[in-house]
Amino acid sequence: MSQPENVRSVLPHPPKAIPNYFLASAFEGAQIAEPGKSKSRLLELYDQLAPSHFASIPEELGEADLDWLDRFQMTRLEIEREERRMHFGALALVSLLFFLLLPQIVAMEFANIALNLLALLLLTLVVPYVFVYFGYENRVRAMALGHLRLVEARTERANRPE
């Protein structure tokens, strides 16, 4: 699957200029299989293919295997999307509170120490939340790319002549 020259790729992911502080998912390396039991063949395969966002899918995989990988990827993607929504809500709430509080502080000419400290706390929370949300956004986009690659592989294999 070659890419036309006029199409911009979403890879490399993450871009080189972005710090990696918040780019790890809670599910990376998580114990999914029951403790003491080995992972299934498909879970092992998922762990091998997911870091590259399914850039190369082995030709020997059948439709059933691709279907399982895609369902697993979609489940993880939905979980990441929900986390992204939650962190966006927290970022929006903290930002809104800061900008609602700021005019009051300026009008009082920074006379109330408690309000000043609250505004400072809200401002210091906004900065890390931007990075946290950015990390979730990048993971969701990369996982969606993996899903699209799995859909393409499933379609390609389904349309092969027998």
TINUBA-276172 format. One record per atom (N, C-alpha, C, O): residue in one letter; z, y, x. Coordinates in pm, whole numbers, padded with zeros to 5 digits, always signed. Atoms other than C-alpha are relative to their C-alpha. Layout:
! TINUBA-276172
AZYX ...
This chain:
! TINUBA-276172
M+00000-00119+00084 M+00000+00000+00000 M+00000+00124+00088 M+00106+00172+00127 S+00006-00121-00079 S-00122+00297+00199 S+00010+00121-00093 S-00022+00115-00212 Q-00024-00119+00079 Q-00043+00646+00086 Q-00109+00103+00030 Q-00143+00124+00146 P+00100-00104-00025 P-00309+00916+00038 P+00058+00112+00085 P+00179+00138+00080 E-00048-00102-00091 E-00286+01197+00291 E+00057+00122-00070 E+00143+00190-00015 N-00046-00120+00069 N-00229+01469+00032 N+00130-00022-00078 N+00178+00071-00143 V-00124+00028+00071 V+00082+01298-00112 V+00116+00010+00097 V+00114-00051+00203 R-00117-00018-00085 R+00416+01403+00033 R+00095-00117-00021 R+00129-00151-00135 S-00091+00113+00008 S+00644+01112+00110 S+00144+00050-00015 S+00178+00156+00036 V-00141-00035+00010 V+01011+01120+00017 V+00078-00052+00119 V+00197-00022+00134 L-00065+00052-00119 L+01090+00939+00341 L-00028+00095+00116 L-00132+00162+00109 P-00120+00077-00027 P+01259+00970+00586 P+00117+00047-00085 P+00126+00164-00122 H-00118-00032+00079 H+01580+00960+00394 H+00122-00042+00077 H+00125-00154+00127 P-00004-00142+00035 P+01805+01141+00450 P-00076+00083+00103 P-00098+00039+00215 P+00066-00087-00097 P+01623+01432+00611 P+00089+00020+00122 P+00212+00018+00111 K-00074-00005-00126 K+01727+01477+00975 K+00098+00117+00009 K+00198+00107+00079 A-00084-00118-00014 A+01882+01823+00929 A+00124-00002-00089 A+00205+00091-00082 I-00112+00003+00093 I+02136+01715+00666 I+00114-00081+00059 I+00092-00194+00103 P-00112+00080-00053 P+02483+01610+00781 P+00027-00121-00089 P+00010-00114-00211 N-00020+00125+00073 N+02570+01254+00679 N+00144-00019-00048 N+00185-00133-00072 Y-00141+00013+00035 Y+02931+01326+00581 Y+00022-00072-00132 Y+00112-00156-00142 F-00025+00050+00135 F+02898+01233+00215 F-00113-00090-00050 F-00128-00106-00172 L+00116+00074+00043 L+02591+01009+00210 L+00026-00148-00023 L-00065-00219-00066 A-00029+00143+00019 A+02764+00670+00194 A+00046-00024-00143 A+00124+00053-00199 S-00041+00040+00135 S+02801+00499-00141 S+00124-00087+00009 S+00147-00155+00108 A-00117+00087+00005 A+03121+00328-00242 A-00040-00147-00008 A+00043-00235+00017 F+00046+00138+00017 F+02911+00016-00301 F-00064-00056+00126 F-00092-00176+00131 E+00058+00050-00124 E+02767-00007+00051 E+00102-00090+00068 E+00213-00047+00100 G-00090+00095-00065 G+02922-00316+00204 G+00114-00048-00088 G+00207-00112-00037 A-00108+00041+00090 A+03140-00377-00103 A-00004-00150-00023 A-00110-00212-00019 Q-00011+00143+00027 Q+03263-00728-00177 Q-00039-00023-00146 Q+00039+00006-00237 I+00047+00026+00135 I+03057-00829-00480 I+00023-00146-00036 I+00065-00178-00147 A-00023+00143+00023 A+03074-01205-00444 A+00151-00025-00006 A+00229+00051+00053 E-00141+00036+00011 E+03405-01369-00530 E+00059-00023+00139 E-00006-00087+00222 P-00059+00018-00133 P+03644-01360-00231 P+00006-00149+00038 P+00043-00234-00043 G-00001+00137-00048 G+03614-01674-00022 G-00129-00074-00025 G-00151-00180+00032 K+00129+00063+00028 K+03269-01757-00160 K-00110+00079+00070 K-00096+00198+00095 S+00111-00067-00065 S+02940-01680+00007 S-00086+00072-00104 S-00083+00040-00223 K+00090-00074+00088 K+02688-01437-00137 K-00116-00090-00040 K-00153-00182+00032 S+00119+00073+00044 S+02398-01570-00337 S-00118+00039+00089 S-00113+00140+00158 R+00121-00027-00078 R+02056-01583-00173 R-00059+00135-00038 R-00103+00211+00049 L+00059-00126+00045 L+01937-01291-00385 L+00087+00120+00038 L+00034+00227+00069 L-00088-00109-00041 L+02242-01079-00308 L-00016+00027+00150 L-00016+00142+00193 E+00028-00015-00144 E+02186-01142+00064 E-00133+00072+00020 E-00145+00161+00104 L+00132-00062-00009 L+01822-01047+00016 L+00008+00148-00037 L-00052+00232+00029 Y-00018-00140+00040 Y+01922-00730-00167 Y+00064+00080+00113 Y+00019+00191+00145 D-00067-00069-00110 D+02157-00636+00118 D-00095+00025+00118 D-00079+00123+00190 Q+00096-00018-00109 Q+01868-00681+00363 Q-00106+00105-00035 Q-00145+00185+00051 L+00112-00087+00039 L+01605-00488+00165 L+00043+00140-00045 L-00033+00236-00030 A-00044-00129+00057 A+01811-00206+00010 A+00008+00114+00102 A-00031+00226+00068 P-00007-00114-00093 P+01874-00001+00328 P-00134+00068+00026 P-00138+00188+00053 S+00133-00061-00019 S+01498+00055+00365 S-00060+00043-00133 S-00175+00087-00138 H+00046-00035+00135 H+01468+00121-00011 H-00123-00082-00037 H-00218-00031-00098 F+00105+00098+00033 F+01245-00187-00043 F-00136+00042+00053 F-00238+00025-00013 A+00125-00044-00062 A+00984-00046+00194 A-00094-00118+00025 A-00215-00105+00011 S+00085+00118-00017 S+00861-00397+00273 S+00066-00116-00073 S+00177-00157-00040 I-00051+00110+00083 I+00909-00673+00020 I-00075-00127+00043 I-00198-00129+00042 P+00066+00123-00043 P+00842-01028+00142 P-00097-00053-00106 P-00067-00054-00225 E+00106+00050+00089 E+00523-01174-00006 E+00042-00127-00075 E-00007-00153-00185 E-00035+00129+00062 E+00689-01508-00084 E+00094+00014-00120 E+00121-00085-00188 L-00089-00018+00115 L+00922-01356-00344 L-00079-00013-00130 L-00186+00047-00146 G+00064+00017+00130 G+00833-01465-00694 G+00042+00106-00099 G+00125+00192-00070 E-00031-00099+00104 E+00847-01268-01017 E+00146-00005-00043 E+00206+00099-00071 A-00141+00012+00041 A+01192-01406-01106 A+00092+00068+00102 A+00187+00137+00063 D-00080-00065-00104 D+01336-01291-00772 D-00014+00152-00007 D+00084+00225+00004 L+00023-00145+00010 L+01176-00948-00805 L+00066+00058-00125 L+00116+00170-00122 D-00064-00044+00124 D+01304-00922-01161 D+00150+00016+00022 D+00209+00115-00021 W-00145-00008-00027 W+01662-00996-01045 W+00030+00119+00091 W+00122+00196+00064 L-00022-00112-00092 L+01636-00749-00755 L-00014+00134-00073 L+00064+00227-00049 D+00020-00124+00074 D+01504-00481-00991 D+00115+00026-00097 D+00162+00139-00109 R-00113-00020+00091 R+01778-00538-01249 R+00126+00039+00077 R+00201+00126+00032 F-00116-00034-00081 F+02043-00527-00976 F-00011+00144+00051 F+00086+00220+00047 Q+00024-00136-00047 Q+01888-00209-00832 Q+00022+00101-00113 Q+00081+00206-00091 M-00017-00092+00114 M+01879-00048-01178 M+00147+00014-00039 M+00191+00122-00077 T-00143-00007+00031 T+02244-00136-01238 T+00070+00092+00100 T+00149+00178+00062 R-00058-00087-00103 R+02342+00025-00907 R-00044+00144-00020 R+00034+00237-00003 L+00052-00135+00021 L+02119+00322-00985 L+00071+00069-00116 L+00104+00187-00106 E-00071-00059+00114 E+02286+00378-01323 E+00143+00039+00039 E+00193+00142-00005 I-00135-00032-00046 I+02630+00366-01158 I-00002+00127+00085 I+00081+00216+00067 E+00011-00119-00085 E+02522+00620-00896 E-00034+00124-00084 E+00018+00233-00057 R+00033-00114+00086 R+02370+00842-01166 R+00123+00050-00074 R+00143+00170-00088 E-00123-00039+00072 E+02697+00840-01359 E+00095+00075+00093 E+00155+00175+00055 E-00083-00070-00099 E+02889+00935-01044 E-00056+00139+00029 E+00019+00236+00042 R+00064-00129-00025 R+02637+01211-00978 R+00029+00096-00113 R+00062+00212-00089 R-00031-00087+00116 R+02687+01347-01332 R+00144+00049+00004 R+00172+00166-00022 M-00141-00037-00005 M+03064+01343-01289 M+00024+00108+00107 M+00095+00205+00082 H-00021-00097-00107 H+03050+01529-00958 H-00072+00131-00029 H-00024+00237+00011 F+00065-00125+00039 F+02800+01780-01094 F+00089+00075-00099 F+00102+00197-00090 G-00091-00063+00096 G+03040+01847-01381 G+00118+00065+00070 G+00158+00176+00034 A-00112-00057-00074 A+03326+01900-01138 A-00044+00124+00078 A+00027+00225+00081 L+00053-00116-00072 L+03113+02132-00925 L-00023+00117-00094 L+00013+00230-00061 A+00026-00107+00097 A+03005+02330-01231 A+00130+00060-00051 A+00141+00182-00064 L-00127-00050+00051 L+03361+02357-01361 L+00072+00085+00103 L+00121+00194+00071 V-00067-00076-00105 V+03508+02471-01030 V-00073+00132+00024 V-00009+00236+00040 S+00078-00123-00021 S+03225+02722-00983 S+00020+00098-00115 S+00038+00218-00093 L-00020-00086+00117 L+03262+02854-01337 L+00138+00065+00002 L+00151+00185-00022 L-00136-00057-00006 L+03638+02898-01299 L+00010+00107+00108 L+00073+00211+00087 F-00003-00100-00107 F+03590+03080-00969 F-00066+00130-00044 F-00010+00238-00024 F+00071-00122+00038 F+03334+03322-01111 F+00058+00067-00124 F+00032+00185-00147 L-00073-00065+00109 L+03543+03382-01424 L+00124+00072+00052 L+00166+00174-00002 L-00122-00057-00056 L+03847+03456-01211 L-00029+00118+00093 L+00050+00212+00100 L+00032-00103-00100 L+03675+03673-00950 L+00000+00143-00056 L+00058+00230+00008 P-00004-00139+00051 P+03617+03984-01172 P+00142+00049-00029 P+00173+00167-00010 Q-00139-00038+00027 Q+03983+03981-01275 Q+00071+00040+00129 Q+00147+00137+00133 I-00064-00028-00129 I+04094+03973-00912 I-00050+00133+00057 I+00027+00213+00108 V+00058-00125-00051 V+03855+04252-00814 V+00051+00119-00081 V+00081+00225-00025 A-00049-00110+00086 A+03965+04464-01113 A+00145+00035+00032 A+00185+00151+00023 M-00140-00025-00036 M+04328+04423-01007 M+00015+00036+00147 M+00127+00048+00197 E+00003-00037-00142 E+04227+04513-00648 E+00082-00096+00086 E+00155-00053+00176 F-00063+00107-00077 F+04360+04181-00515 F+00152+00014+00008 F+00212-00025+00108 A-00144-00025-00001 A+04717+04275-00611 A+00081-00125-00034 A+00195-00138+00012 N-00075+00119+00041 N+04820+03940-00763 N-00024-00113+00101 N-00134-00169+00110 I+00010+00102-00105 I+04889+03692-00482 I-00034-00137-00059 I-00113-00211-00001 A+00024+00132+00061 A+04890+03389-00714 A-00147-00016-00039 A-00208-00119-00013 L+00142+00007+00037 L+04544+03470-00852 L-00090-00002+00123 L-00193-00069+00124 N+00077+00002-00125 N+04416+03539-00501 N-00001-00142+00059 N-00106-00190+00102 L-00008+00136-00054 L+04537+03197-00386 L-00078-00098-00085 L-00144-00188-00032 L+00076+00087+00089 L+04389+03028-00692 L-00151+00017+00024 L-00225-00082+00029 A+00141-00025-00027 A+04053+03194-00626 A-00041-00059+00135 A-00150-00115+00149 L+00029+00056-00132 L+04068+03092-00261 L-00009-00153-00007 L-00095-00214+00056 L+00003+00144+00017 L+04147+02734-00361 L-00130-00045-00069 L-00193-00141-00025 L+00123+00035+00071 L+03856+02724-00606 L-00123+00016+00091 L-00214-00066+00090 L+00112-00022-00092 L+03621+02870-00345 L-00006-00110+00106 L-00115-00156+00141 T+00001+00107-00101 T+03729+02611-00087 T-00038-00135-00060 T-00085-00222+00013 L+00043+00124+00064 L+03666+02334-00341 L-00150-00003-00027 L-00211-00110-00030 V+00143-00005+00029 V+03313+02452-00416 V-00081-00051+00118 V-00178-00125+00099 V+00079+00036-00118 V+03191+02402-00059 V-00011-00152+00017 V-00123-00202+00029 P+00018+00144-00016 P+03273+02029-00024 P-00071-00064-00120 P-00145-00161-00104 Y+00066+00059+00117 Y+03157+01960-00381 Y-00152+00016+00007 Y-00224-00068-00045 V+00145-00015-00019 V+02812+02096-00292 V-00051-00115+00085 V-00155-00175+00053 F+00042+00110-00086 F+02789+01838-00013 F+00014-00135-00069 F-00072-00222-00054 V-00019+00126+00072 V+02929+01559-00230 V-00113-00019-00101 V-00172-00127-00108 Y+00107+00010+00099 Y+02680+01632-00507 Y-00134-00024+00068 Y-00215-00104+00021 F+00125+00015-00074 F+02398+01661-00255 F-00016-00146+00047 F-00125-00201+00042 G+00004+00141-00041 G+02488+01314-00121 G-00035-00091-00115 G-00117-00181-00100 Y+00034+00082+00117 Y+02480+01163-00469 Y-00144+00020-00042 Y-00213-00076-00077 E+00139-00028+00038 E+02150+01334-00545 E-00096-00074+00093 E-00193-00133+00047 N+00086+00070-00095 N+01995+01194-00227 N+00000-00150-00023 N-00105-00213-00019 R-00008+00145+00024 R+02121+00841-00300 R-00074-00038-00127 R-00145-00138-00130 V+00069+00031+00126 V+01993+00851-00658 V-00151+00006+00021 V-00223-00081-00028 R+00145-00009-00023 R+01649+00965-00543 R-00050-00116+00085 R-00156-00172+00057 A+00041+00112-00086 A+01633+00701-00269 A+00003-00131-00076 A-00086-00215-00059 M-00008+00123+00079 M+01745+00427-00509 M-00111-00004-00104 M-00165-00110-00134 A+00111-00005+00096 A+01489+00543-00765 A-00132-00036+00070 A-00217-00103+00012 L+00117+00038-00077 L+01224+00513-00494 L-00004-00152+00019 L-00109-00214+00005 G-00006+00145-00011 G+01342+00154-00433 G-00038-00068-00129 G-00109-00169-00128 H+00036+00056+00132 H+01315+00084-00805 H-00151+00007-00022 H-00212-00090-00068 L+00144-00015+00019 L+00961+00219-00814 L-00077-00099+00088 L-00179-00153+00046 R+00066+00097-00089 R+00866+00001-00518 R+00012-00142-00056 R-00083-00220-00047 L-00015+00131+00062 L+01008-00304-00695 L-00090-00015-00121 L-00149-00121-00143 V+00090+00004+00116 V+00816-00218-01012 V-00143-00023+00048 V-00217-00102-00011 E+00135+00016-00053 E+00498-00186-00805 E-00022-00143+00050 E-00127-00202+00025 A+00013+00138-00051 A+00561-00522-00634 A-00008-00100-00115 A-00087-00195-00110 R+00005+00090+00117 R+00629-00691-00969 R-00136+00008-00067 R-00193-00095-00104 T+00130-00018+00064 T+00310-00544-01117 T-00110-00064+00083 T-00198-00132+00031 E+00100+00055-00090 E+00106-00642-00814 E-00001-00153-00006 E-00107-00215-00009 R-00007+00147+00003 R+00231-01001-00824 R-00039-00055-00137 R-00096-00164-00146 A+00036+00047+00134 A+00185-01029-01200 A-00152+00005-00021 A-00207-00073-00099 N+00145-00015+00016 N-00179-00918-01167 N-00081-00081+00100 N-00204-00073+00099 R+00073+00083-00096 R-00269-01158-00887 R-00073-00112-00072 R-00022-00169-00168 P+00069+00115+00059 P-00529-01415-00971 P+00070-00130+00044 P+00111-00143+00159 E-00071+00127-00027 E-00376-01764-00990 E-00077-00088+00093 E-00032-00198+00125 
